[in-house]
Amino acid sequence: MKLTISPDKHYFMKDGKPLFLMADTNWSAFTHPDLEEWREYLDFRREQNFNAVQMNLLPQRHSCTPRQWIHPFTVTSEGRFDYSCIRTEYFDHVCQYLDEMAAREMQPMIVLLWGNFVPGTWQGIRDAGRTNVEEKPYYQPMTIAEMEHFLQYVIPKLREYNPVFLVSGDVNLSEDVVHYDTVQDQMGANPETVAFYYKALQITKSLAPDCLTTLHIAPKVVLPAQLIEAPELDFYMYQPGHVYSEPQLNRTLAQDIRSYPVSRPVYNSETSYEANIFFDRSQGRFDERWIRRAFWQGVLSGANAGFTYGAGGVWLWRQNQNFCSERGDLGLVNDWRDDLRLPGAYDMGFAKLAADTVGFYDLKPASDLIHNNPCEEIVCAANDDQSKLVIYMPFSWPMSVNADLSGYRVCGVDLEKRWALTPAFSVQDGITSFRQLRYNHDYLIVACKE
């Protein structure tokens, strides 16, 4: 059965049942791992309870140097892609890798056109003059005609695998100027870029009407009305990004998108990669606690359709300490097999288990239920009749909710230790007050009416 959208436009369904997508980021999946490594990777992630992989169809502009290099198009003597000459062996290779995913019932999520293949993007500003595709990074935008030719070939080839098509990749599609802390040249969307992706979205949907479509965007982007209203768009993705200074984006972006005039599922597609360095300061790395906070704050703030995790050495596929980037900080990640085992991946496996057990599909943001919330970091979601409440606390604190939880089954989880807890609470005047949980960890509280 294909992945579909729920009747209320808030979550995914498969075989008539709600499905929470827990994806891993492996942008270089089709260019870097050999077949045995790919099988090893898929088996490992499946065992960790992931059910999807987010990948780049074409070579990732920032990835490690692969042992082998298969180009998707013929390369001219000047080192440029000839988009009129598609190399079928590359896309046959892609299908072989998708066959392995299908055998494991893992959902492909495929970016069709990353920003370096599209006119007017920030990658074009940053990588100006870099046109030799044998080097990384590089920038070579397609024309509209070249894009149409490419999609007319590749969509029919891939649609049999029922992928989710991420039509865009890491781009600003906002009508307003977007201020970035670390990438000042990402400010403002080029109308040419928006028009290009709008056309690509229409073509993709016309060729694969049964496959879900979305747009992978840069951080803090507000979609223009043309794209919000596009009937070809099936769900919203957002990217909180990789900066230390704005962890609140995981929840505030979810809240903002949830309020768009056209209701669709909301999905957190790219939060900070575990073990990556902070992009906005010279020292420090994102750890599993950071990832847990990103997940739970996003899901309980409206992004309850799914989540994409990322690990430092996996997304760009570092192997044998090979070269990854001219920016040394991106190169300072572990090999992919090491980062495959980072603790945050197991936290996400547990989160997926919670999604399947508790059911996140009917949750809506309800942080106003937190009584005298000491900060916006404590978040809550509930279903319509408040027979189910889920609360995330990033730290230990005495907390109360504006609801009488008498007659509810209340349980807690110490998310750092994955310990099962029975929180102590009392009820007075319709307010339920929880005793401060022990230790300095982050916690989940689930209350279900019996």
C-alpha positions as CSV (number, residue, x, y, z in Angstrom):
1,M,0.0,0.0,0.0
2,K,1.1,3.6,-0.7
3,L,1.7,6.3,1.8
4,T,-1.3,8.6,1.9
5,I,-2.6,11.6,3.8
6,S,-5.1,11.4,6.6
7,P,-8.7,12.8,6.1
8,D,-7.9,15.6,8.6
9,K,-4.7,16.5,6.7
10,H,-2.5,16.1,9.8
11,Y,-0.6,12.8,9.5
12,F,0.4,9.9,7.2
13,M,-1.4,6.7,6.7
14,K,-0.5,3.3,5.3
15,D,-2.8,0.3,5.0
16,G,-5.5,2.4,6.4
17,K,-3.6,3.0,9.7
18,P,-1.7,6.1,11.0
19,L,2.0,5.9,10.2
20,F,4.7,8.0,11.9
21,L,7.7,8.5,9.6
22,M,11.1,8.2,11.4
23,A,13.7,8.8,8.8
24,D,17.5,8.9,8.7
25,T,19.5,11.4,6.7
26,N,21.7,9.8,4.1
27,W,22.1,12.4,1.4
28,S,24.9,10.5,-0.3
29,A,23.2,7.1,-0.4
30,F,23.2,6.7,-4.2
31,T,26.8,7.9,-4.7
32,H,29.0,6.7,-1.9
33,P,28.2,3.3,-0.2
34,D,28.8,0.1,-2.1
35,L,26.0,-2.4,-2.2
36,E,27.2,-4.4,0.8
37,E,27.6,-1.3,2.8
38,W,24.2,-0.1,1.8
39,R,22.7,-3.4,3.0
40,E,24.6,-3.2,6.3
41,Y,23.4,0.4,6.7
42,L,19.7,-0.4,6.0
43,D,19.7,-3.5,8.3
44,F,21.2,-1.4,11.1
45,R,18.8,1.5,10.8
46,R,15.9,-0.9,10.5
47,E,16.9,-2.6,13.7
48,Q,17.1,0.8,15.4
49,N,13.4,1.3,14.5
50,F,13.8,3.7,11.5
51,N,11.3,3.2,8.7
52,A,12.5,5.7,6.1
53,V,15.6,7.2,4.6
54,Q,16.0,10.8,3.3
55,M,18.3,10.8,0.3
56,N,19.6,13.0,-2.5
57,L,18.9,11.6,-6.0
58,L,21.8,13.6,-7.6
59,P,25.3,14.0,-6.1
60,Q,25.4,16.0,-2.9
61,R,27.4,19.2,-3.2
62,H,28.8,18.8,0.3
63,S,29.7,15.1,0.9
64,C,32.9,13.1,1.3
65,T,35.1,12.0,-1.6
66,P,33.7,8.6,-2.7
67,R,35.8,5.6,-3.5
68,Q,34.0,5.4,-6.8
69,W,32.3,8.1,-8.7
70,I,29.3,7.4,-11.0
71,H,28.0,10.5,-12.7
72,P,24.3,10.8,-13.5
73,F,25.0,12.7,-16.7
74,T,27.8,12.7,-19.3
75,V,30.6,15.1,-18.3
76,T,32.0,17.4,-21.0
77,S,35.7,18.1,-21.5
78,E,35.2,21.3,-19.6
79,G,34.0,19.3,-16.5
80,R,30.3,20.3,-16.8
81,F,27.3,18.0,-16.9
82,D,25.6,17.6,-20.2
83,Y,22.0,17.4,-19.0
84,S,20.8,16.2,-22.4
85,C,22.8,13.0,-22.0
86,I,21.4,11.0,-19.0
87,R,23.5,8.0,-18.0
88,T,21.1,5.2,-17.5
89,E,23.6,3.1,-15.6
90,Y,23.5,5.7,-12.8
91,F,19.7,5.4,-12.4
92,D,19.8,1.7,-12.8
93,H,22.1,1.7,-9.8
94,V,19.6,3.9,-7.9
95,C,16.9,1.4,-8.6
96,Q,19.1,-1.4,-7.3
97,Y,19.5,0.5,-4.0
98,L,15.7,1.2,-3.9
99,D,15.1,-2.6,-4.4
100,E,17.1,-3.2,-1.2
101,M,14.9,-0.6,0.7
102,A,11.7,-2.2,-0.6
103,A,12.9,-5.6,0.6
104,R,13.1,-4.1,4.1
105,E,9.9,-2.1,3.9
106,M,11.7,1.2,4.3
107,Q,10.2,4.3,2.8
108,P,12.4,6.2,0.3
109,M,12.3,10.1,0.6
110,I,14.1,11.4,-2.4
111,V,15.3,15.0,-3.1
112,L,15.0,15.6,-6.9
113,L,16.7,18.9,-7.3
114,W,19.1,20.2,-4.7
115,G,19.9,23.9,-4.8
116,N,23.1,23.6,-6.7
117,F,21.1,22.3,-9.7
118,V,18.7,25.2,-9.7
119,P,19.1,28.9,-10.8
120,G,19.2,31.7,-8.3
121,T,19.9,29.8,-5.1
122,W,22.3,30.6,-2.2
123,Q,24.5,27.7,-3.4
124,G,25.0,29.6,-6.7
125,I,26.1,32.7,-4.7
126,R,28.4,30.7,-2.5
127,D,29.8,28.4,-5.2
128,A,30.0,31.0,-8.0
129,G,32.6,30.0,-10.5
130,R,32.7,26.4,-9.3
131,T,31.4,24.6,-12.4
132,N,33.7,21.5,-12.5
133,V,31.5,18.6,-11.3
134,E,34.6,16.6,-10.5
135,E,35.2,18.9,-7.6
136,K,33.1,19.6,-4.5
137,P,31.2,21.8,-4.0
138,Y,30.0,22.7,-7.5
139,Y,27.2,24.7,-9.0
140,Q,25.5,24.1,-12.4
141,P,21.9,25.1,-12.6
142,M,19.5,23.5,-15.1
143,T,17.3,25.4,-17.5
144,I,13.6,24.8,-17.3
145,A,13.8,22.6,-20.5
146,E,16.7,20.6,-19.0
147,M,14.7,20.1,-15.8
148,E,11.6,19.0,-17.6
149,H,13.7,16.5,-19.7
150,F,15.3,15.1,-16.5
151,L,12.0,14.7,-14.6
152,Q,10.3,13.2,-17.6
153,Y,13.0,10.5,-17.5
154,V,13.5,9.9,-13.8
155,I,10.0,10.2,-12.3
156,P,8.5,7.2,-14.3
157,K,11.6,5.2,-13.3
158,L,11.2,5.9,-9.6
159,R,7.5,6.1,-9.0
160,E,7.1,2.3,-8.9
161,Y,8.9,2.4,-5.6
162,N,6.3,4.8,-4.1
163,P,8.8,7.3,-2.9
164,V,8.1,10.6,-1.2
165,F,9.4,13.2,-3.6
166,L,11.2,16.2,-2.0
167,V,11.1,18.4,-5.1
168,S,13.4,21.1,-3.7
169,G,16.6,20.9,-1.6
170,D,17.8,23.3,1.0
171,V,16.6,26.5,-0.6
172,N,15.0,29.8,0.4
173,L,11.5,30.0,-1.2
174,S,10.3,32.9,1.0
175,E,8.8,36.1,-0.4
176,D,10.4,37.9,2.6
177,V,14.0,38.5,3.4
178,V,15.2,35.8,5.8
179,H,18.1,36.7,8.1
180,Y,20.6,33.9,8.9
181,D,23.2,34.0,11.6
182,T,25.9,32.2,9.7
183,V,24.9,32.3,6.0
184,Q,24.2,35.9,5.1
185,D,24.1,35.1,1.4
186,Q,21.0,33.0,1.9
187,M,18.9,36.2,2.3
188,G,15.9,36.5,0.1
189,A,14.4,34.1,-2.5
190,N,15.0,34.6,-6.2
191,P,11.6,34.7,-8.1
192,E,13.3,32.6,-10.7
193,T,14.0,29.9,-8.1
194,V,10.4,29.9,-6.9
195,A,9.1,29.6,-10.5
196,F,11.5,26.8,-11.3
197,Y,10.4,24.7,-8.3
198,Y,6.7,25.5,-8.8
199,K,7.1,24.1,-12.3
200,A,9.0,21.1,-11.1
201,L,6.4,20.4,-8.4
202,Q,3.6,20.4,-11.1
203,I,5.6,18.1,-13.4
204,T,6.4,15.7,-10.6
205,K,2.8,15.4,-9.5
206,S,1.5,15.0,-13.0
207,L,3.9,12.1,-13.6
208,A,3.4,10.5,-10.2
209,P,0.0,11.4,-8.9
210,D,0.0,8.7,-6.3
211,C,3.4,9.7,-4.7
212,L,3.5,12.3,-2.0
213,T,5.3,15.5,-2.7
214,T,6.9,18.2,-0.5
215,L,9.5,20.9,-0.5
216,H,12.8,20.7,1.5
217,I,13.6,24.3,2.5
218,A,16.3,26.3,4.2
219,P,15.8,27.4,7.9
220,K,13.3,30.1,8.8
221,V,11.6,30.1,5.4
222,V,7.9,31.1,5.1
223,L,6.5,29.6,1.9
224,P,4.9,32.1,-0.6
225,A,1.2,31.8,-1.1
226,Q,1.7,30.3,-4.6
227,L,3.3,27.3,-3.1
228,I,1.1,27.0,0.0
229,E,-2.0,27.0,-2.3
230,A,-0.5,24.6,-4.8
231,P,-2.7,21.5,-5.0
232,E,0.3,19.4,-6.0
233,L,1.9,19.9,-2.5
234,D,1.0,17.1,-0.1
235,F,2.7,18.1,3.2
236,Y,5.0,20.7,4.7
237,M,8.6,20.2,5.7
238,Y,10.7,22.6,7.7
239,Q,14.4,22.8,8.7
240,P,15.5,24.2,12.0
241,G,19.1,24.0,10.9
242,H,22.4,23.5,12.6
243,V,23.0,26.5,14.9
244,Y,23.5,26.4,18.6
245,S,21.8,29.8,19.2
246,E,18.3,29.0,18.0
247,P,17.1,25.7,19.4
248,Q,13.6,27.1,19.6
249,L,13.1,26.8,15.9
250,N,12.2,23.2,16.3
251,R,9.0,24.2,18.0
252,T,8.3,27.8,16.7
253,L,8.6,26.7,13.0
254,A,6.2,23.9,13.7
255,Q,3.7,26.2,15.3
256,D,4.0,28.8,12.5
257,I,3.5,26.2,9.7
258,R,0.6,24.6,11.6
259,S,-1.2,27.9,11.2
260,Y,-0.8,28.1,7.4
261,P,-4.2,28.7,5.7
262,V,-4.0,25.3,3.9
263,S,-3.9,22.5,6.4
264,R,-1.3,19.7,5.7
265,P,0.8,17.4,7.7
266,V,3.9,19.1,9.2
267,Y,7.3,17.3,9.3
268,N,10.6,18.3,10.9
269,S,13.0,17.3,8.1
270,E,16.4,18.5,9.2
271,T,17.3,19.5,12.7
272,S,20.9,19.5,14.0
273,Y,22.9,16.4,13.1
274,E,24.2,14.5,16.1
275,A,28.0,14.9,16.4
276,N,28.1,17.8,13.9
277,I,29.8,20.9,15.1
278,F,27.8,24.1,15.9
279,F,27.7,26.2,12.7
280,D,27.5,29.5,14.6
281,R,30.4,29.0,17.1
282,S,33.9,27.7,17.0
283,Q,33.6,24.9,19.4
284,G,31.0,22.3,20.4
285,R,29.0,19.5,19.0
286,F,25.4,18.5,19.0
287,D,24.7,15.5,21.3
288,E,21.8,13.1,21.9
289,R,20.1,15.4,24.5
290,W,19.9,18.1,21.9
291,I,18.4,15.7,19.4
292,R,15.8,14.5,21.9
293,R,14.7,18.1,22.7
294,A,14.4,18.8,18.9
295,F,12.3,15.8,18.4
296,W,9.9,16.2,21.3
297,Q,9.5,19.9,21.1
298,G,8.8,19.7,17.3
299,V,6.3,16.8,17.5
300,L,4.4,18.3,20.4
301,S,4.3,21.8,18.8
302,G,2.6,20.5,15.6
303,A,5.1,18.5,13.6
304,N,3.5,15.2,14.5
305,A,3.7,13.6,11.0
306,G,7.3,12.6,11.3
307,F,10.9,13.4,12.0
308,T,14.3,13.1,10.2
309,Y,17.3,12.3,12.3
310,G,20.9,12.9,11.1
311,A,24.3,11.7,12.2
312,G,27.5,13.5,11.5
313,G,29.5,10.9,9.6
314,V,26.4,9.3,8.0
315,W,24.7,12.1,6.1
316,L,27.9,12.8,4.1
317,W,29.2,9.2,4.3
318,R,32.7,9.6,5.7
319,Q,34.7,6.4,5.3
320,N,38.3,5.6,6.2
321,Q,38.9,9.2,7.4
322,N,38.6,10.5,3.9
323,F,38.3,14.1,2.8
324,C,34.8,15.6,3.3
325,S,35.0,19.3,2.7
326,E,37.2,22.3,2.2
327,R,35.7,23.5,5.5
328,G,37.7,21.6,8.0
329,D,34.9,21.7,10.5
330,L,32.7,19.5,8.3
331,G,35.5,17.1,7.9
332,L,35.8,16.6,11.6
333,V,33.2,13.8,11.9
334,N,33.6,10.1,12.5
335,D,33.4,7.4,9.9
336,W,29.9,6.4,9.0
337,R,30.0,3.1,10.9
338,D,31.0,4.9,14.1
339,D,28.3,7.5,13.8
340,L,25.7,4.9,12.9
341,R,25.9,3.9,16.5
342,L,25.5,7.3,18.1
343,P,23.1,7.2,21.1
344,G,20.7,9.7,19.6
345,A,19.7,7.1,16.9
346,Y,18.5,4.8,19.7
347,D,16.6,7.7,21.3
348,M,14.8,8.1,18.0
349,G,14.1,4.4,17.9
350,F,12.5,4.7,21.3
351,A,10.6,7.8,20.2
352,K,9.2,5.9,17.2
353,L,8.1,3.2,19.6
354,A,6.3,5.8,21.7
355,A,4.7,7.2,18.5
356,D,3.4,3.8,17.7
357,T,2.3,3.0,21.2
358,V,0.8,6.3,22.4
359,G,-0.3,7.5,19.0
360,F,0.9,11.0,17.9
361,Y,-1.4,11.3,14.9
362,D,-4.3,13.0,16.8
363,L,-2.2,15.3,18.9
364,K,-2.5,19.1,18.6
365,P,-0.3,21.7,20.3
366,A,-1.7,22.5,23.8
367,S,1.1,24.2,25.7
368,D,-1.5,26.5,27.2
369,L,-2.4,23.6,29.4
370,I,0.9,24.0,31.3
371,H,-0.1,26.1,34.4
372,N,2.2,29.1,34.9
373,N,4.7,27.6,32.5
374,P,8.2,28.6,33.8
375,C,9.5,28.8,30.2
376,E,8.5,27.9,26.6
377,E,10.8,24.9,26.7
378,I,8.1,22.8,28.4
379,V,5.6,21.7,25.7
380,C,2.4,19.8,25.7
381,A,0.1,18.3,23.1
382,A,-3.4,16.7,23.5
383,N,-6.1,15.2,21.4
384,D,-9.4,17.1,20.8
385,D,-11.2,15.8,23.9
386,Q,-8.1,15.9,26.1
387,S,-8.4,12.2,26.9
388,K,-4.7,12.0,26.0
389,L,-1.9,14.4,27.0
390,V,1.8,14.2,26.2
391,I,4.2,16.6,28.0
392,Y,7.9,17.1,27.4
393,M,10.2,18.6,30.0
394,P,13.8,19.3,29.0
395,F,14.8,19.5,32.6
396,S,13.5,18.6,36.1
397,W,11.0,21.1,37.4
398,P,7.8,21.1,39.5
399,M,5.0,21.4,36.9
400,S,1.2,21.7,36.9
401,V,-1.4,21.4,34.1
402,N,-4.8,23.1,33.8
403,A,-6.7,19.8,33.8
404,D,-8.0,17.4,36.4
405,L,-6.1,14.1,35.7
406,S,-8.0,12.1,38.2
407,G,-9.1,8.9,36.5
408,Y,-6.2,9.1,34.1
409,R,-3.4,6.6,33.7
410,V,-0.3,8.7,34.1
411,C,3.2,7.4,33.3
412,G,6.6,9.0,32.8
413,V,9.9,8.2,31.1
414,D,13.3,9.4,32.0
415,L,14.5,10.0,28.5
416,E,18.2,9.9,29.3
417,K,18.0,6.5,31.0
418,R,14.8,5.3,29.4
419,W,13.5,4.5,32.8
420,A,9.8,3.9,33.3
421,L,8.4,6.2,36.0
422,T,5.1,6.7,37.9
423,P,5.0,10.5,38.6
424,A,3.5,11.6,41.9
425,F,0.8,14.2,41.5
426,S,-2.1,15.8,43.3
427,V,-5.3,17.6,42.1
428,Q,-6.8,20.7,43.6
429,D,-9.3,23.1,42.0
430,G,-9.1,21.4,38.7
431,I,-5.3,21.8,38.5
432,T,-3.0,18.7,38.5
433,S,0.4,19.4,40.2
434,F,3.3,17.0,39.6
435,R,6.1,16.6,42.1
436,Q,9.5,17.5,40.7
437,L,11.0,14.4,39.1
438,R,14.3,13.2,40.4
439,Y,17.7,13.9,38.7
440,N,18.7,16.4,36.1
441,H,17.4,14.7,32.9
442,D,14.7,15.3,30.4
443,Y,11.3,13.6,30.8
444,L,8.2,12.6,29.0
445,I,4.8,12.4,30.8
446,V,1.9,10.7,29.2
447,A,-1.7,10.9,30.6
448,C,-4.5,8.8,29.1
449,K,-8.1,8.8,30.4
450,E,-9.1,5.3,31.5
